[in-house]
Amino acid sequence: MNPNKPFGLADKVGYALGDFGNDFTFMLSTMFLMKFYTDVMGVSAGLVGLMMMVARFVDAFTDVTMGQIVDRSPTTKNGKFRPWILRMMGPVAVASVLMYAVWFKDMPMGFKIVWMFFSYLLWGSVCYTGVNIPYGSMASAITANPKERAELSTWRTLGATMAATACGVVLPMVIYYQDAAGHTALNGSKLAAAAVVCSILAVICYLLCYALTTERVKMERTTEKFSLAALGKSLASNRSLIGIVVAALVFLLAQLSLSGMLSYIYPNYFGNGRGQSMANLVGTGVTLACSFFAVPLSMKIGKKELGIGASLLGSVVLVIAFVTHTHNMTTFTVFYALAYIALAVFNLIIWAMITDVIDDTEVRTGKRSDGTIYAVYSFARKMGQAASSGLTGLLLSIIGYSAATAFEPNVVDGIYNITCLAPAIGFALLALALIFLYPLKKSVVEDNARILAERRSAK
């Protein structure tokens, strides 16, 4: 690794491939894990949602622990963060495969529930945390330039989008089949095989991420004794971190409730599993289109300001979709595409907003804590995942969804309502969080970058 190598295309592509690898297992879980356990393994949706919520509370400890480990790691000739990608890429790939244990579908229900909890905690709370925390923290070490960090945020989102495309467009054409009653059903064995393929591709992406990225900004090793009370006090007084944490939580509620319900609304409400592929392909197209203007527009008007406008758009569109209650799949997909503009824009800028928070914290405290702050943010994202999964599972249970009732008229109408209202509420809360809690408007971000540049020049 040559730290004097100028920032360029290799860093952008490499960083994108890191999230490409992350999301091969993450998006597979988001899109299909709940449906796998409800439809193939016969576990209730409420219990699956509860499991996902429990796992996120476990992450409160594992995320912060991993953040501390990263901050206390020495900077080697290969960097401070990159070595962790090599260490954890194998475990996260194996753990992902274990979640789709279709070979256990005839085991007693108690065994299946225990395995579900064990494999999901192993993947998400241990292995995924072990690779995602250092990967996310690495952006601050690749470059100190706010514009280049915004570009990394865009490329990261593009990487995640490509993985979502691979999972969301290709897999629905493979893993669904017509059952004896003519309903669109999930093939558990094919999903398990897909998990193996996704894990292999994830490892390849991690290796390329490691090879192409360069850490240029030397991050000091944290040596102070860790104090949970001191950390809590520090975080409680960090308004920018509180703002981004709340924003992340409600954004994930909107994003994952919308994407997670696609595997129910298309096969069950519209009776067309391949429609899910079309919707995910549309989402990819929207993200690619937004990537051309999101960063330039955020640099012109501010990331906070752009995020507010995008979230309001998403909420309004989904409320209109709910009121319309269309039975035309193409019409619904148009609503989905318009709402996805909000998802795409915020995803394209959110990672740069995290580095803004890290910079703001350093300006105020004089301490650089990339790993710890990113870990807290990551935990907030996981709490958003938990809220989404728990709420989705609860709402599916309330409308009476099960493998036996999956195509009853009142159940499929309930699926449509959940798909529209849950993310609409999430987007509205996101706009409120950015307006009232997140303080880093455009002028503040620019001032912080100038102050830190002056401090580093003085050193």
N, C-alpha and C positions, 0 to 999 in steps of 0.2 A: 504493500500500500504506500503510495506516494502522496503525502499530505499537501505537497505543493502543486499537485496536478489541478488545473483550473476546473471549476464547476462546469459541467456540460451535460450533453445528451446521455452519456453513459450513466451518470448519477440518476437522471430522471427515469430512464428505462429500468435501471436496477431497482430503484425504490418502488416503481410501479409493480415490478415482478414480485416484490416482497408481499404486497397486499394481494396480488394475484394468488400467491401461495396461501396466505392467510384465509382468503375467502373461498378457496376450493373446499375447505372443511367447514368454514363458518356458514356460508350461504347454503351448503347442502343441509346443514342442521336447521337453519332458519326456514328453508322452504319445505322440507320433507320429514323432519324428525317427528313432529307431533302427529302428522298424518300416518307415518309408519307405525307409531305405537298405538294409535286409536284404531286404525283400519286393519293392520296386519297382526299386531301382537294382542289386540283386544283390550288394551288399557284405557280407562276412561280419560276423556280430554281434561277434566278437572284435575286428575292426579298427575297427568303429564305437565300441566301448567304449574302445579304446586312444586313438582320436582325442579323445574327450571327456576322458579323463584327461590327455592332453598339453595340451589347452586350459586345463585348470585349473591346471597348473603355470605356464603362461604368465601366468595371472591373478595369480600370486604377485607379479609385477612390475607389471602394469597396475593392479591394485586399489590397491596401496600408492601407486603414482604418482598415481592419480586422487585418493586421499585427501589426499596432499600438495598437489596442485593446489587442491583445495577448501579446505583449511585456510589456504592462502596467498592465497586470493581475497579481495578487499576486500568489505566489506559496502556494497552499493549501495542506492539508494532502493527497489529491488525485492527487497532481501534479499541474503543471501550464497549461499544454495543454490538458490532458485527459478530464477534465470536459467539455470542449467545444464540444467534440464528443457527449456526452449525450445531451447537450442543442440543438444541431443542427441536429441530425439524423432524428428526426420526420419531421421537416419542409422540409428537402431536399427530403425525400421520397414522401411526399404529392405533392410538387411542380413538381416532375418528372412525376407523374401520370397526372397532369393537362395539360402537353404539348401535350398529345396524345388524345385530346378531339374530338374523332371521332363523338360524338353525335352532334357536331356543323357543320358537313360537308355540310348540306343543308342550312346553314345560308348565308346571303349575304356576298360577298367577303370582303367588308370593315370590317365587324365584325370578320371574320376569321383572317384577317391580324392583327387587333388590339389584338385579343386573342393570336395569335402566338407570337407577340412581348412581351405582358405582361407575359405570362407563361414562356417563355424562359428566360427573364430577371430575373424573380422571382427565377427560379431554378438556373441558372448559376451564375448570378452576385450577388445574395444575399445568398441563402441557401447553394449552393455548396461551395461558397467561405467561408461561415461561418464554415463549417466542414473541408474543405480541408487545409486551411492555418494552423490551429493548429495541424492537423494530420501530415502534412509534417514537421512542425517545431519540432515535438516531437522527431524525430530521434536523435537530438543533446542531448536531455535530457535523453534518454534511456541509452546511453553509450558515453564515450569520446574516446574510442579506435577506431582508423581508420579502423582496420581490421573488428571489430564488426559492425561498421557502413556500411562497404562494404557488409557485410552479410545481414544487414537489407535492404540495397538497393536491393539485390538479392531476398530476401523473399518478399519485396514489389512488385517487378515486377512479381513474381510468383503469388501473390494474384491477381494482375490486370489481369494476363494471364488467371487465372481460371474464372474470371468474363467475360472476352472476349470470352472464350470458351463457357460458358453457354449461352451468348447472340448470339454469332456468329455461333455456331454449332447447337444448339438446335432450336433456333427461326426460321431460314430459313426453317426448315422442317415443321414448324407449320403455319407460317403467310403467305406463298405464296399459290396461287391456280391457276388453269388454267381457263382463262376467255373464253367467247363464241368463240373467234377467235383462241383459242388454245395457247394464250400467257401466260407467267408466270407473274402474277399480285399480288399486295400486298393487304392483307385483313386488313383493318384498325381496325375493331372491335377486331380481334385476337391480333393485336399489342397493342391496348389499354389494353386488359386483361393481356398481357405479362408485360406491364409497372407496373401494380398493383403487380404482382408476384415478379418482380425484386425489387420493393420498399420494400416489406416485407422482402425479403432476405437481402437487404442492411441493414435494421435496425438490424436484427439478427447478421450480421457480425460486425456492429459497437459496439454492446453490448459485443461481444466476444473480440474485440480489446481492449475495455476499461478494461475488466476483466483480461486479460492475460498480458498486458504490465505494466512495472514499470519505473517510471522516477527516475533516480539515480543522475543525474548531476543537481545540484541546479542552476537555471538560475535567475540572478538578475532581479528585476523588474525595467523597465525603468521609470524614474520619470522626466526626462528633458522635458521641454516644446517642443511640436512638432513644427518644422518649415519646411514647404514644401521646401523652398529655400535651407535650410541647407541640407535637405535630398537629394535634387537634386544635389547639389554641391558634397556631399559625394559620391553619386552613380556615378557621372560623372568621378570621379578620381579613382574609384575602377575597375581596369583593369580586375581582375578575374571575377567580377560580370558582367561587360560588355561582356566579352567573353562567359560566360555561358548563358547569356540572349540571345545573338545573336544565339548561338548554339541551344538553346531550341526552339527559334522561327522557325528556318529553319528545325530542326528535326521534329517538329510537322507538318510542311508543308509536309514533306515527309511521315511521318507516317499516318496522317489522310487523306491525299489525296489518298493514296494507300488503306487504309482500308475502307474509305468512298465510293470509287468507286467500291468496290466489290459488293455492292447491285445494281449496274447498269451493270457491265460487265458480271456477271454470268447470271442473268435473261434475260438481253436484248441482249448482244452480243453472248453468248453461248446458250441462251434459256434454261438454267438449273438453277433454284433457289437453288437447293440442292447442286450445285457445290460450292456455297458460304459457306455452312456448311463444305464441304471437305477442302476448302482453310483455313478456320479458325481453323479447327482441325490440319491441317499441321502447321499453325503458332504456335499453342500450343505445338506441338511436337518439333518444332525448338527451342522454348524458353526453354523448359525443358532440351533439349540436351545442349544448350548453358550455362544453369545455372551451369553445372558441371565444366566448365572451365573458364567462364568469370571473376569471382572474383579472382581465383588463378592467371590467366594470367595478370589481371590488376595490381595485387600486384607485379608481377614479372617485367612487362615492363612499367607499368604506365597506369592510366585510360585515360589520354589524348591520349597517343600513341595508345592504343587499339581502342579508338573511331575513330581516323583518319583512321586506316586500315579498320574498319568495314564499315564506310560511303563510302569509295571509292569502296569497293566491291558492296554495294547496288546500287550505281550509274551505275557502269559498267554493271551489270546484267540487269537492267531495260532498258538501252540503247540497249542492244542486243535483249531484248524482243520486243522493239519497231521496230527495223530493221527487225526482223524475221516476225512480224505481223502474228502470228500463229492463225489458226482457230481451233486448237486442244486444248480442254479444259485441258487435262492432261499435255500437254507440257507447257501451260501457267502456270499451277499450280506449275510445277517444277521451272519455272523462279521466281514465287512468293515466293516459299520456300527458294530459294537462296538469294533473296533480303531481306527476312524476317530475315536472319541471322544478317544483319546489324541492323535492328530494335531491335531484341532481345538483342544483345550484348550491344548496347548503352543504352537501357532501363534498363538493369541489373546493369549498373554502374552509371547512371546519378544521382541517388539520393545520392550516396556517394560523387559525385562531388560537390553537393550543400553544404554538410557539410564541404568539403574541402574549398569552397569559404567562408563559415561562419568563419572557423578557420583562413583563410588567412586575413580576414577583422579584426578579433580580434587581430591578431599578429601586424598588421600595426597601428591600431587605439586604441587598448586597450579596446574597447567596444564590448560587445556581443549583437548582434541584430538578433537573430534567426528568430523571427516572421517577422520583416520588410524585411530582405533579402529574406526569403522564399516567402513573398508576392510579392516582385519585380520579383522573378523568376517565380512564379505562373502566374503573369500577362504576362510575356514573353511567357509562354506556351499558355496562352489564346490568345495572339496575333498570335501565330502560328496557333492555331485553327481557328481564324478569317481569317487569310490569306488563309488557306486551304479551309475553307468553302466558303469564298468569291470568291476565284479563281475557285473552283470547280463549284459553281453556275454560275459564269460568263462564264466559258468555256462550260458548258452544254447549256447555253443560246446561245452562239455563234454557236455551232453546230446544233442549232435548236431543242434541246430536249424539249418535253412536253409530257403530257399524250397521246396526239393524234399522235405524231410522234415517240414515244419511240422505235419502231421496224423497222423504215425505214433504208435501207442499209447504206446511208451516215451518219446517226445519230449513228448507232451502231459502225461503223468504227471510228467515232470521239470519242466514249466512250473508245474504246481500246487505242487510242492515248493518251488521257488524263490520263488513268490509268498508262501508262508507263512513260510518259514524266514529268508530274508534280512531282512525287516523285523522279525521277532520278535527276532533277534539285535541289530538296531539299537536297538530299544526297551530291551532289557536293558542295553546299554552306556550308553544315555542315562541311565537311572536311576542307574547306578554313577557316571557323570561328575558328576551333580548332587549325589549324596551325598558323594563323596569329594574333588571338585575345586572345585566352585563354592561360594564362601563367603558369598554375599549372602543370608542368611536375612532374614526380615521385619524383625527389630529393627535389623539393620545398615543396611538400606535406609532406614528411617525416621530413623535417626541421621544418615546422610549428607545427607538432604534438609534436616534442621534445621540442620546445620553450614553448608551452602552458602547457605541462606536468611539466616543470621546474617552471613555474610561479605558477601553482596551488600547487605544493609541497611547494614552498616558503611561500604561504599563510597559 
